Amino acid sequence: MVKVEPPACANYIAGPIIRVLTQSNYQAARKYWKVLTGRLAKEGSQLVTNCHQLKMPAADGKNYLTDVATAETLLRLVQSVPCPKAEPIKLWLAKVGYERMQELADPARSLARARETWQQQGRSAQWIEQRMTGQETRNKLTDY
């Protein structure tokens, strides 16, 4: 089974994510979101600036302005939420960040990670080898 990643420009609704993290009802989550955005704005955080409002359909059929953000912005917001549900995500972010720092020090690690990811996606050894060779050839031709 091949996982497809969402496009980089995808927007996600912030409210339900805050609701799950804080384990609260709709009204409490809305209030928490309002307080959080106010606090982050006071701190001068760009996170609030990176959240936009789009008209989204509601249960009543009407369109309402809804706070949305990119995946990157939401992951940064999760780091601002002090709650037990956010902790596993924070730990994962720290782990991934550390792994990327190791890859910067030793680029062979990133190649090994790419190979491992493709294997997990069910790609054949031949496909992986062709992909790696194709990228290497492309890099040589473009003076990468």
Secondary structure by P-SEA (a helix, b strand, c coil): cbbbbccccccccaaaaaaaaacccaaaaaaaaaaaaaaaaaacccccccccccccccccccccbbbbbcaaaaaaaaaacccccaaaaaaaaaaaaaaaaaaaacaaaaaaaaaaaaaaacccaaaaaaaaaaaaaaaaaacc
